[in-house]
Amino acid sequence: MESLYKYNPGVKVRLAKGLIDMVHANLLEYGNSYLNFDYAFEKAGEYKFNHFPLFIDFKYSNLRHDPISFNMSNAALEFLSPDMNDDAQVLRIILPLVKYFEADFDYECTLLGMLQKGHLQVVANNSFAVAELELSTTSKGHLYPRLKNLHIDFGHSEIYEPNSVFL
C-alpha cells in the first residue's frame, strides 16, 4: 500500500472529503439498522468520584431500560468554505445522538456527607450534537482535527426524581 506521507496536505483534505462522503452515504443507508440495537446495561453498579473537595458515591440497582433508538436521517458531514479572515478548512459533523431512550432505577447517592435515596427516571429524546473541526497539518503533512465549535442539544430529555434535594 502506498504511503500518503509524500502528498501535500491539500490532497489529504480532498481524500478525507471523499472518504467522508462515502461514509455519509452508507451510514444513512445502513446506519439505522446497526445503531438501533438492544444493549443491556448492568442491573446494578457503583460510581465514585473522590477528589478533594468533592466526594461523590453513587450506587444504583434495579435498572430497567428500553432499547436505545437512534435516528440518522438528519446526520451530516460537510466541509465548510474557509472564512475570509481564516484559511483553515472546517469540517462540520451533525450527529443525532439518541432518538429515544428511557431508563429508571433505584439509587443511593452520598454527596458532601449527605445521603440521598430514591427512584430516578431518565428519558433522552431527540438529542443531537454539532461539532466543527478545523483540519490542520503538522510540519510533516500529518492531517489532524482540532475542535473549533461544539454544540450539544439534549432535545426533550428529562430527569425525574419526586423527592430529591439534589435535582
Secondary structure as UniProt FT lines:
FT   TURN            5..6
FT   HELIX           9..35
FT   STRAND          45..51
FT   TURN            52..53
FT   STRAND          54..65
FT   TURN            73..74
FT   STRAND          76..80
FT   STRAND          89..111
FT   TURN            112..113
FT   STRAND          114..137
FT   TURN            139..140
FT   STRAND          143..153
FT   STRAND          158..160
FT   TURN            162..163
//
